[in-house]
């Protein structure tokens, strides 16, 4: 089933509704005690930590989006669920991270978000929604329609900063190549006729990408890993549309 523009806009509206509802739930836990567990994942703390809030947020999101799976013949992939591989067969699938940046959330720091995307089985994103419960900022985009920030067209402008800002995941600075990366980025900044390199606020992948777009010139990337776990499809799909 190929989705038309009207259907994509309808689904985006539902994804926004789901993200805002989940964000409200997450905000209700701010400053309160909640259960934290470890799950199978990579070798970083960020890839292993999960809370009861992750699961409750997922339930809130699916309450809104599950009916669309039958109506539009969609598949589903969620970070806290089992991958049934139907995403490889259906034309589109929901890709959901109910609490991207769980680690900063557990530490009471900004940088977490609700992230929802609709992706084709070929890996092309058709809509993306990111909601930042801390600053109450909503980001969304639909294929071919541009990007929006708080429902207003988002026209990115150069900030005229004199530094290149580098955003990265919290485990990045533990890599052996971290200092080499910093040196290369500093050299790149000088080549761009900037004064140097600045380390940006550390958050989950979705918020890192949004902050990058708001604070150009900036960059955010993660290096390939030899082991499973850590950065996954749900960590980047929501913000990929803005690059197109």
C-alpha positions as CSV (number, residue, x, y, z in Angstrom):
1,X,0.0,0.0,0.0
2,X,1.6,3.3,-1.1
3,X,0.7,6.2,1.0
4,X,-0.3,9.5,-0.5
5,X,0.3,13.0,0.8
6,X,-3.1,13.2,2.6
7,X,-2.5,9.9,4.4
8,X,1.1,10.9,5.4
9,X,-0.2,14.1,6.9
10,X,-2.9,12.2,8.8
11,X,-0.3,9.7,10.2
12,X,2.0,12.6,11.1
13,X,-0.8,14.3,13.0
14,X,-1.4,11.0,14.9
15,X,2.4,10.7,15.6
16,X,2.4,14.2,17.0
17,X,-0.5,13.4,19.2
18,X,1.2,10.3,20.5
19,X,4.5,12.1,21.1
20,X,2.9,14.9,23.0
21,X,0.9,12.4,25.2
22,X,4.1,10.4,25.9
23,X,6.0,13.6,26.7
24,X,3.3,14.6,29.2
25,X,3.7,11.2,30.9
26,X,7.5,11.5,31.0
27,X,7.3,15.0,32.4
28,X,5.1,13.7,35.2
29,X,8.0,11.5,36.4
30,X,10.5,14.4,36.5
31,X,12.1,14.6,39.9
32,X,10.3,11.5,41.1
33,X,11.6,8.0,41.9
34,X,11.1,5.3,39.2
35,X,12.4,1.8,38.6
36,X,15.6,1.4,36.6
37,X,16.8,-1.9,35.1
38,X,19.5,-3.2,32.9
39,X,18.7,-4.8,29.5
40,X,20.8,-6.7,27.0
41,X,22.6,-4.3,24.8
42,X,26.0,-3.0,24.0
43,X,28.9,-2.3,26.3
44,X,27.9,1.3,27.2
45,X,25.7,2.3,30.1
46,X,23.4,4.2,27.7
47,X,22.7,1.1,25.7
48,X,21.9,-1.0,28.8
49,X,19.7,1.3,31.0
50,X,15.9,1.1,30.7
51,X,13.2,2.4,33.1
52,X,9.6,1.8,33.7
53,X,9.0,5.1,32.1
54,X,10.3,3.8,28.8
55,X,7.7,1.0,28.8
56,X,4.8,3.3,30.0
57,X,5.7,5.9,27.3
58,X,5.7,3.1,24.7
59,X,2.2,2.0,25.9
60,X,0.9,5.6,25.5
61,X,2.3,5.9,22.0
62,X,0.9,2.6,20.8
63,X,-2.5,3.4,22.2
64,X,-2.7,6.1,19.5
65,X,-0.7,4.4,16.7
66,X,-1.7,0.7,16.9
67,X,-5.0,1.2,15.1
68,X,-3.1,2.7,12.1
69,X,-1.2,-0.6,11.6
70,X,-4.3,-2.4,10.4
71,X,-5.8,0.6,8.6
72,X,-2.7,1.4,6.6
73,X,-1.1,-2.1,6.6
74,X,2.0,-1.0,8.5
75,X,4.7,-2.8,10.4
76,X,6.1,-1.9,13.8
77,X,9.6,-1.6,15.3
78,X,10.0,-0.3,18.8
79,X,13.1,-0.1,21.0
80,X,11.4,-1.8,23.9
81,X,9.6,-4.4,21.8
82,X,10.5,-7.5,19.8
83,X,11.4,-7.1,16.2
84,X,9.1,-9.5,14.3
85,X,10.8,-8.6,10.9
86,X,7.5,-7.6,9.4
87,X,9.3,-4.2,8.6
88,X,11.1,-6.1,5.9
89,X,7.9,-7.1,4.2
90,X,5.4,-4.2,4.6
91,X,5.8,-1.1,2.6
92,X,6.2,1.1,5.7
93,X,6.8,0.6,9.4
94,X,6.5,2.7,12.5
95,X,9.9,3.1,14.2
96,X,9.5,4.2,17.8
97,X,11.8,5.2,20.6
98,X,9.5,6.0,23.5
99,X,12.3,7.7,25.5
100,X,15.4,8.4,23.5
101,X,18.2,9.5,25.8
102,X,17.2,7.3,28.8
103,X,20.5,7.9,30.5
104,X,20.3,11.7,30.7
105,X,16.7,11.2,31.9
106,X,17.8,9.0,34.8
107,X,20.4,11.6,35.7
108,X,17.9,14.5,35.6
109,X,19.6,16.1,32.7
110,X,18.1,17.6,29.5
111,X,18.7,15.7,26.2
112,X,15.9,13.1,26.2
113,X,12.9,13.0,23.9
114,X,10.1,11.0,22.4
115,X,10.9,10.0,18.8
116,X,8.6,8.5,16.2
117,X,9.2,7.9,12.5
118,X,7.5,6.2,9.6
119,X,10.0,4.5,7.3
120,X,9.7,2.5,4.1
121,X,11.0,-1.1,4.0
122,X,13.9,0.3,1.9
123,X,15.0,2.5,4.8
124,X,13.7,5.8,3.5
125,X,12.0,8.0,6.2
126,X,8.6,9.5,5.2
127,X,7.8,11.3,8.4
128,X,9.5,12.1,11.7
129,X,8.5,13.5,15.0
130,X,10.7,14.5,17.9
131,X,9.3,16.0,21.1
132,X,11.5,17.5,23.8
133,X,9.6,17.3,27.1
134,X,12.1,19.5,28.9
135,X,11.9,22.6,26.7
136,X,8.5,21.7,25.3
137,X,9.8,21.8,21.7
138,X,8.1,19.8,19.0
139,X,10.0,19.0,15.8
140,X,8.4,17.2,12.8
141,X,8.9,16.7,9.1
142,X,7.0,15.0,6.3
143,X,8.6,13.8,3.1
144,X,8.6,16.6,0.5
145,X,7.0,19.1,2.8
146,X,9.9,20.6,4.8
147,X,10.5,20.6,8.5
148,X,8.6,22.3,11.3
149,X,9.5,23.5,14.8
150,X,6.5,23.9,17.1
151,X,4.2,23.6,14.1
152,X,5.9,26.6,12.4
153,X,8.0,26.1,9.2
154,X,11.6,25.7,10.3
155,X,13.9,27.7,8.1
156,X,17.4,27.1,9.4
157,X,19.7,30.0,9.5
158,X,23.5,30.3,10.1
159,X,24.0,31.4,13.7
160,X,27.3,33.3,12.8
161,X,29.0,31.5,15.7
162,X,32.8,31.6,15.6
163,X,33.2,27.9,16.7
164,X,32.3,24.5,15.4
165,X,30.1,22.8,18.0
166,X,30.5,19.0,18.3
167,X,27.7,16.9,19.7
168,X,28.2,13.3,20.6
169,X,26.8,10.4,22.6
170,X,27.9,10.0,26.2
171,X,30.0,6.9,25.5
172,X,31.9,8.6,22.7
173,X,34.5,10.3,24.9
174,X,35.5,6.8,26.3
175,X,36.7,5.7,22.9
176,X,40.5,5.4,22.3
177,X,40.1,7.6,19.2
178,X,38.3,10.4,21.0
179,X,41.3,12.8,21.3
180,X,42.2,12.1,17.7
181,X,38.7,13.0,16.6
182,X,38.9,16.2,18.6
183,X,42.2,17.1,16.9
184,X,40.7,16.5,13.4
185,X,37.6,18.5,14.2
186,X,39.7,21.4,15.5
187,X,41.7,21.3,12.3
188,X,38.4,21.2,10.3
189,X,37.1,24.2,12.2
190,X,40.3,26.2,11.4
191,X,39.9,25.2,7.7
192,X,36.4,26.7,7.9
193,X,37.9,29.9,9.2
194,X,36.4,29.4,12.6
195,X,38.2,30.1,15.9
196,X,38.1,26.5,17.2
197,X,36.0,23.6,18.5
198,X,33.3,23.7,21.2
199,X,31.8,20.7,22.9
200,X,28.0,20.8,22.9
201,X,25.5,19.5,25.4
202,X,25.4,15.7,25.5
203,X,22.0,14.1,24.9
204,X,20.3,11.3,23.1
205,X,20.8,10.9,19.4
206,X,17.5,12.6,18.5
207,X,18.1,15.7,20.6
208,X,21.8,15.9,19.6
209,X,20.6,16.1,15.9
210,X,18.0,18.8,16.7
211,X,20.5,20.8,18.7
212,X,23.0,20.5,15.9
213,X,20.4,22.0,13.4
214,X,19.7,24.8,15.8
215,X,23.3,25.7,16.5
216,X,25.1,25.6,13.1
217,X,27.9,25.3,12.3
218,X,27.9,22.0,14.2
219,X,28.3,18.3,13.7
220,X,27.2,15.0,15.3
221,X,28.2,11.5,14.5
222,X,28.9,8.1,16.0
223,X,31.5,5.6,14.8
224,X,30.7,2.1,13.7
225,X,30.8,-0.5,16.5
226,X,32.1,-4.1,16.4
227,X,29.6,-5.3,18.9
228,X,25.8,-5.1,18.9
229,X,23.8,-2.5,20.9
230,X,24.0,1.2,21.2
231,X,23.0,3.4,18.3
232,X,20.3,1.8,16.2
233,X,17.8,2.7,13.5
234,X,15.4,4.3,16.0
235,X,18.2,6.6,17.2
236,X,18.6,8.5,14.0
237,X,15.6,7.9,11.7
238,X,13.4,10.7,13.1
239,X,15.8,13.5,12.2
240,X,17.1,12.2,8.8
241,X,14.3,13.9,6.9
242,X,15.7,17.3,7.7
243,X,18.7,16.6,5.6
244,X,16.5,16.3,2.6
